[in-house]
Every structure is written in C-alpha cells, then in structure tokens.
C-alpha cells in the first residue's frame, strides 16, 4: 500500500520534472538571447550594413532583407509544389504510387540539411559558377516541399467525406470538388502548416553556407551571393571580435523573433475565434 | 406512364463481398418510392448506385442494367448523370460557405454566371425547400449557423437548384426531431409534381406516410416490391410480414 503510493508519487515527480525541464530549456534560451541580444540590438542594427572588421557599429540590414528574399523565393518555388503534391496524395492518388511518394517524402525530410546544401551547390552553384540567392532558395525549397506536402495531405484528409460526396452529387467534377469545397474547407490548416514549415527552414544554416553564401553588402536581384541571418550568426560567432559576437546575439534575437511571430500567426490562423465558417 | 428508372439484375460487390444480389425493379415517375429493411441490407448501397456515388469507393463494382428514361446509366458520363439524379445524405452536409453560395453551388458548377438569374434560382429553390421565409434575411451568413433541420432542408434546396429529374434521399430524417421530420415529409409531397423521389428509411411509419411504392430489402436481396399499402397490409412474403410487424430486425 505504502509502496504503491510511493511509486505513484515518484513517477508523478519524475514526469513532472521532465516536463518542467523541457519548458525551462525554451525559456532559458529565450532569456539568454534577450539578455545578450537586446544589449546590442539597436535601430542601426536593423537599418545599417555591416562595418569592416575592427570598426565598431554597423548592422545587418542586408541579412534581414536577404533572409526575407530567400524565404519569399522558397515560398514561391517550394510551397506550390508541396501543396499540389499534397492535394494529389489526399484526393487523387490510387494504388501503390502514393505510398511510394509518401515514403520518399519522409526520407527526404530526414536527409541532413548539409547534404541538401551540397546537392543545391552541385545543380545550381556549379553550373552558374557563382553563389546566389536562387541557389539558397533551391536548397530551402527542397526542404520545404516534403513538409508542405505532408501537412497539406493531413489537413485535406481531415475534411469530411460527406462534403466531397455532396459536391459530386451536384454534378461537380472531381477537380471542381477539390478546388471549390475540399481545399477551402481545409485551407486554414494547410496555411498554418505552410507557415510553420517556412518558419522551420528560415533558421537553417547548413544548406545556405555554400549556396547563397554571404555578402557584406546589399545584393541586388536573385543572382548574387546573399547575406542571411543564420549564416551571419555563424560567421560573426566564430570571428575573433567582441563587437561581432554581440551582433551575432542580436541577429539570433531577430531570427527568433521572426520565428515566434510566424508561430503565433499560425496559431491565430488556426484558432476558431477568427474563423467564421466552422 | 413509362418507368423513370428501371434496374435489371443488378449485382454489387465491395471487393469479395457480394452486397446486392440480382436486384430488379422499376420506379414510376413523379412518385415517392420508399426502400426499407434492416441495417446492412444493402438499401443505401442500392440508392448510391443510382447516381453512381459508389464509384468514389475503391473496389466497389456494380454489374447489371440501369436505365434512366431508357438510357444506360452506367455508360453515361457520370457528371451529367449526377446532374439529372440528385442526392440528399443521411447527415446534412452543407459546404462551409454562405447559405446563398450553398444553393448556388450546383448552378455555378453547371456554368451559370449571371448573378441576377442565379439569385432568382436560389430563391426559387429555397422556397421549394420551404426554407426561404426562415433564411431570406441571412442569405450571406454561414450555412453552419442554421439548425440541423434547416441544414437538411438547405441540402435539399441545393439539390433542387439544378432541377434534378430524380432525387435520392438516404435516411434524410434520421438525425432530425419530429417537427423537422414532418417538414421534410410535407416537402416530399410538393416535390412530386416535378421530381421522382426515392427514399431510404428505417422508419416504417415514414415509408407508409410518404411513399406510393415500397421495396423491402433483406441481406442484399429485394424481397418484395409493391404498392405501399400492399406491403404494409397484405405482404406476399413471409419475411416482409415478419419485418413490418416487428418480429425481427
């Protein structure tokens, strides 16, 4: 009797402690970043170009814009492909082919990001003979496709079959049913998954190291080496300058703020309060 | 009057499972025909075959002759068949759209674009489904704001908007209270002037109230098909009598 109660209590304490540890890690990271990052974060950090080594001040405006550019291009290239593939898996796939696609996507999802970087280097950077935003976006797109595909499939599958039958019974073709009933019904979920997917690759460093590379200046167009926040953090953190270390903290804070914003935005999209239809 | 629908020797399989055995019957036009029988007897499957909704299910296979006004339904383009043979489902399934857009859906799919005639047609369909007076001031609100009975009448209005020749109703009242049920039964009487109706129901009183003809299904076979009063007062088959008197099922 006593023993049973004791075991119960110990397990409660142990599981609770681990749960607490998980939460504290996040808050520890957040606090650490806020502490170090906020001291170097300033208006000029957000609006100025990096200064040459040894010269104090300057900022990472080009990297913030560069990350935005990379993500925009990734969203334009990777998300439509992943989305349509997800629609295929959920609505059209028959036989064994969808199972193959699903399994391959899961494998692709597990490929180390540095390997994807090497691949993008081989198919984009080498033929073009220079680093570019485009090459970086190709690498990130490869990562975003399986994420978008699986979340799209998952949320479209959750749309009740009765809605599909209702549309088909009115003489809608299968594509019409999918486009006008199924996708709108699952759209919020798909959008949420997509935002989270893009936010996940926003912090990837390895695939960008030898694709978009980095740049101390503004880069125009899609065809030049482009600075991005993760790569800047990497370069600045391993440099010998204290001022650069501080700036790396600030960049980390900006990157984290972007991802948290995306997360909160995704939750708002999914919350029932803003949804008029369900 | 020639039969609206004629089914001969229909056999239906889900994979290896033989669900309907050699079903043959003829449905007269502009009347209500009820299909009754215990759960799993194949009556819903039979109904779904009539607008080929079974084709959405993998491994489903129908063999036999199905004629709509003498035309082979299995050879017809499935989209044009479904425009002539509409369906209302057991659980109301309005789209996550406004009331107006729900009713207009079938019309838009059929290529209607002019807003003026669309609005007229939506109003006419909602009136025929006896829903207009309840929703006319909230046409652009979500269909999910309606009650269960209203949603089911909205689904009927949506099916009526494309002017189907045949309307299939798969236990349309099973989730509704008696008042909503009465409204839908009343509605079926008024729809008969333009439409041939087939209703699957578990409620034998309902079959007796609304249908001119009734078919009794058991274990995938059509046991008996006759005028409703014959089925309920002097059924020819022992199984039918057992079922309607509640001795089993």
Interface residues (C-beta under 8 A of the other chain):
Chain A: X94 X160 X161 X162 X163 X164 X165 X166 X167 X168 X169 X170 X171 X172 X173 X176 X180 X181 X184 X185 X276 X277 X278
Chain B: X51 X53 X56 X58 X79 X80 X82 X83 X86 X87 X89 X91 X93 X94 X95 X96 X97 X105 X106 X109 X110 X142 X144 X155 X158 X159 X162
